[in-house]
Amino acid sequence: MQSISETDIGSMKYSTVSELKLKNINTNFCKIARIGYTGEDGFEIFISKEQIVKFW
């Protein structure tokens, strides 16, 4: 994920949310959350349905 992101997601603290800026993909709304519901470290990405194809 870091290779396509301009946002330094590795430095995010657990249970925080940040704007996600992607390289070569212009998005109007893209957020990333560092969270894990099972106790594991994980991320969730929030992006508009109109822009998901560009991201995927």
Secondary structure, 3 states (H helix, E strand, C coil): CHHHECCCHHHCCCCEEEECCECCECCCCEEEEECCCCCCCCEEEEECCCCHHHHC
